[in-house]
Amino acid sequence: MPAITNKQQLLAQVLTALKKKYPLPVADEAVEARPLLEEIIYAICREASVPAETDAGYARLRAAFVDWNEVRVARPQVLVAVLGRTPRAQQRITTLHRFLESYFLRQRCMNPDHLFTLKAVDSRRFVADLEVFDREELSAVLLTGFGQPFFPPCDQLLETAEGAGLVKPKTTALQMAKKFETAVDEKMMNSLYSHLYALYHDPERDTILKRKKK
């Protein structure tokens, strides 16, 4: 068994402290199994957010429409209103519309059956080949929707990780992502993604991080 490094210990300590401050629901452990198409949609709703917000917004989308094809043809402003007042709601709906339209054009329907026949590596290639996600969005979908070891190279996460002492100053977002991808497993990476965003969206974030540096 490989030895635990100081970096891994620091990550574990910070994550433990974040879990105590932000006790998130166990959404990442598949309390309710979702078809793969819905896992991707859930991951899009989850991007730049935390499970508590995502669960509520995703549930509202499912309740307000008959199926995902109805969501595909719905007006963006209607979807934003349904999703609720969550960070980057407009951007998430734009991404969701792009994905649903691309999926429909490729499959000629919104039937998710095709995705059930794909292995993990083929599912990843299928999503990437749709060409609707930028690098940050694709990493977030692969991590939160597929449980694969890709950490989003996001400036907000970088800012928060640096403030928490997890990366050195002048580290780039890509360097941060590579560090987390090699330092922790998928489950811990997913939790770190959630909790760093919980800290980022905390109105008292700057005070918390200043207190930590003292």
Backbone torsions as a table, in degrees:
resi	resn	phi	psi	omega
1	MET	NA	127.7	-177.7
2	PRO	-63.8	148.1	-179.0
3	ALA	-70.4	147.3	177.3
4	ILE	-79.6	127.7	-177.9
5	THR	-88.0	165.7	176.8
6	ASN	-61.5	-35.7	178.9
7	LYS	-63.3	-42.8	179.1
8	GLN	-65.6	-38.1	178.0
9	GLN	-64.3	-43.1	178.8
10	LEU	-63.4	-44.6	178.1
11	LEU	-59.1	-43.7	-179.5
12	ALA	-64.3	-40.1	179.8
13	GLN	-65.3	-46.5	180.0
14	VAL	-64.4	-42.3	-179.4
15	LEU	-64.5	-38.9	177.3
16	THR	-61.9	-42.8	179.3
17	ALA	-65.3	-39.6	179.0
18	LEU	-67.1	-38.1	179.3
19	LYS	-63.7	-36.3	178.6
20	LYS	-67.9	-38.4	-177.5
21	LYS	-79.3	-35.1	-177.5
22	TYR	-124.5	79.4	-179.9
23	PRO	-72.6	95.6	-175.7
24	LEU	-85.3	155.5	175.9
25	PRO	-65.9	158.9	-176.0
26	VAL	-85.2	54.5	-175.9
27	ALA	-70.8	-28.0	-175.1
28	ASP	-78.7	-5.5	-179.0
29	GLU	-102.9	22.4	172.2
30	ALA	53.3	58.6	174.2
31	VAL	-57.6	-40.6	176.2
32	GLU	-122.4	116.6	-179.2
33	ALA	-66.0	133.6	-179.2
34	ARG	-118.1	145.6	171.5
35	PRO	-58.3	154.4	-173.9
36	LEU	-59.4	-37.6	177.0
37	LEU	-58.4	-42.4	-179.6
38	GLU	-72.9	-28.5	174.5
39	GLU	-62.2	-40.1	179.4
40	ILE	-67.0	-43.3	178.9
41	ILE	-63.1	-42.5	177.4
42	TYR	-60.4	-42.9	-179.3
43	ALA	-64.1	-35.6	176.4
44	ILE	-64.5	-44.8	177.3
45	CYS	-63.5	-28.6	-175.6
46	ARG	-79.1	-23.1	-172.9
47	GLU	-55.0	128.5	179.3
48	ALA	64.8	24.5	-178.1
49	SER	-136.3	-166.8	177.6
50	VAL	-128.4	156.7	-174.5
51	PRO	-54.0	-37.7	-177.9
52	ALA	-58.3	-45.3	178.5
53	GLU	-69.2	-43.0	-177.1
54	THR	-62.7	-45.4	-179.5
55	ASP	-56.8	-43.8	-178.2
56	ALA	-67.5	-47.2	-179.1
57	GLY	-65.6	-42.3	179.0
58	TYR	-63.3	-42.6	178.9
59	ALA	-63.3	-37.6	178.9
60	ARG	-66.7	-39.3	177.9
61	LEU	-62.8	-44.6	-179.3
62	ARG	-65.1	-37.4	-176.8
63	ALA	-75.4	-28.4	-172.8
64	ALA	-85.7	-16.0	-175.8
65	PHE	-129.3	152.5	-178.7
66	VAL	-66.2	-44.8	-179.3
67	ASP	-155.9	-179.6	-176.0
68	TRP	-74.3	-20.6	174.7
69	ASN	-67.7	-35.5	176.4
70	GLU	-66.5	-36.2	175.2
71	VAL	-64.4	-39.8	-178.6
72	ARG	-58.3	-38.3	-175.6
73	VAL	-98.1	0.8	-179.7
74	ALA	-74.2	153.5	177.9
75	ARG	-69.6	139.5	-177.7
76	PRO	-55.4	-40.1	-177.4
77	GLN	-65.3	-30.8	176.5
78	VAL	-67.9	-43.5	-179.5
79	LEU	-66.1	-39.3	177.6
80	VAL	-61.4	-42.6	179.3
81	ALA	-63.3	-38.6	179.9
82	VAL	-70.2	-42.3	-178.7
83	LEU	-60.4	-35.8	176.6
84	GLY	99.9	178.2	-176.8
85	ARG	-82.0	79.1	177.6
86	THR	-119.7	157.6	-178.9
87	PRO	-57.1	134.7	174.0
88	ARG	59.2	35.1	-178.4
89	ALA	-58.8	-44.9	-179.3
90	GLN	-60.8	-43.2	-179.2
91	GLN	-65.6	-39.4	179.7
92	ARG	-64.8	-41.5	179.6
93	ILE	-66.1	-38.8	176.6
94	THR	-60.0	-45.4	178.3
95	THR	-64.3	-42.4	179.6
96	LEU	-60.9	-44.6	178.8
97	HIS	-61.9	-43.7	178.9
98	ARG	-59.3	-45.3	-178.7
99	PHE	-64.1	-48.9	-177.5
100	LEU	-62.0	-40.9	179.8
101	GLU	-66.6	-43.1	179.9
102	SER	-65.8	-41.7	178.8
103	TYR	-62.8	-43.2	-179.4
104	PHE	-63.9	-44.4	-178.9
105	LEU	-65.1	-33.9	-179.3
106	ARG	-77.3	-40.9	-175.9
107	GLN	-95.9	-13.4	-175.8
108	ARG	64.2	17.6	176.5
109	CYS	-169.2	174.4	176.5
110	MET	-104.8	19.0	178.3
111	ASN	-70.5	126.1	-177.6
112	PRO	-86.1	4.8	-172.2
113	ASP	-57.1	-36.6	-178.1
114	HIS	-56.7	-38.8	-175.8
115	LEU	-68.5	-24.1	-179.9
116	PHE	-70.4	-20.2	-177.0
117	THR	-90.1	-3.5	-174.8
118	LEU	-95.1	140.5	171.5
119	LYS	-76.5	169.3	-174.8
120	ALA	-56.2	-47.6	-177.6
121	VAL	-65.8	-34.9	178.9
122	ASP	-72.8	-33.9	176.1
123	SER	-63.1	-42.4	179.1
124	ARG	-62.6	-43.4	179.6
125	ARG	-65.8	-39.0	179.5
126	PHE	-60.3	-46.7	-179.0
127	VAL	-65.2	-43.5	-179.6
128	ALA	-64.7	-38.0	-177.3
129	ASP	-69.8	-17.0	176.1
130	LEU	-66.2	-23.5	176.2
131	GLU	56.7	42.6	177.6
132	VAL	-112.4	-11.1	-176.9
133	PHE	-109.7	139.4	169.7
134	ASP	-78.2	179.9	-173.5
135	ARG	-61.2	-42.7	-179.8
136	GLU	-64.8	-45.4	-179.3
137	GLU	-65.7	-41.9	-179.3
138	LEU	-63.2	-43.2	178.3
139	SER	-61.6	-41.3	179.5
140	ALA	-63.9	-41.6	178.9
141	VAL	-65.6	-44.3	-179.4
142	LEU	-65.5	-37.1	-179.8
143	LEU	-72.5	-53.9	-172.4
144	THR	-84.3	-27.1	-179.0
145	GLY	-93.3	-31.0	-175.2
146	PHE	-115.8	-8.9	-178.1
147	GLY	66.0	31.0	-178.6
148	GLN	-100.5	150.9	-170.1
149	PRO	-77.0	67.2	175.4
150	PHE	-126.5	120.9	-179.9
151	PHE	-101.8	129.8	-176.9
152	PRO	-63.3	125.9	176.4
153	PRO	-79.5	76.4	-170.3
154	CYS	-108.9	135.6	-178.8
155	ASP	-63.7	-36.9	178.9
156	GLN	-64.7	-41.9	177.5
157	LEU	-66.6	-39.1	178.6
158	LEU	-62.0	-46.5	179.3
159	GLU	-58.1	-43.7	-178.4
160	THR	-72.3	-41.3	179.0
161	ALA	-63.4	-38.8	177.9
162	GLU	-67.2	-41.9	178.5
163	GLY	-63.2	-30.6	-180.0
164	ALA	-86.3	-0.8	177.6
165	GLY	82.9	15.8	-177.3
166	LEU	-86.5	-22.8	175.8
167	VAL	-135.2	155.6	-179.0
168	LYS	-78.7	154.5	174.5
169	PRO	-55.6	148.5	-179.4
170	LYS	73.5	4.2	171.6
171	THR	-66.8	138.7	177.5
172	THR	-86.5	165.0	179.3
173	ALA	-62.8	-37.7	178.6
174	LEU	-67.2	-39.7	177.7
175	GLN	-64.3	-40.7	176.3
176	MET	-59.9	-47.2	-178.7
177	ALA	-59.3	-45.7	179.7
178	LYS	-63.5	-37.5	179.5
179	LYS	-62.5	-48.9	-178.2
180	PHE	-68.0	-33.5	-179.9
181	GLU	-66.6	-28.0	-179.5
182	THR	-98.0	-17.2	-174.0
183	ALA	-93.0	-26.3	-174.3
184	VAL	-134.5	162.5	177.7
185	ASP	-82.7	176.0	-173.6
186	GLU	-61.4	-42.1	-177.1
187	LYS	-64.3	-44.1	179.2
188	MET	-68.2	-36.7	179.1
189	MET	-63.2	-42.0	179.3
190	ASN	-64.0	-42.9	178.4
191	SER	-65.4	-40.6	178.7
192	LEU	-62.0	-41.8	177.4
193	TYR	-57.2	-48.3	-179.1
194	SER	-63.2	-46.9	-171.7
195	HIS	-76.7	-31.8	174.5
196	LEU	-65.6	-37.6	176.2
197	TYR	-69.1	-35.3	176.1
198	ALA	-60.3	-42.1	177.5
199	LEU	-68.2	-41.4	-179.0
200	TYR	-59.7	-39.6	-177.7
201	HIS	-84.9	-3.7	179.6
202	ASP	-70.7	124.8	179.5
203	PRO	-58.5	-23.6	-179.0
204	GLU	-99.9	19.3	-174.9
205	ARG	-55.2	-48.9	-177.1
206	ASP	-61.6	-40.2	178.4
207	THR	-65.1	-41.7	-179.9
208	ILE	-63.1	-44.7	-178.1
209	LEU	-70.7	-35.8	175.8
210	LYS	-64.1	-41.0	179.1
211	ARG	-62.8	-36.2	-179.0
212	LYS	-67.4	-34.7	-177.1
213	LYS	-74.8	-17.0	-177.8
214	LYS	-73.1	NA	NA
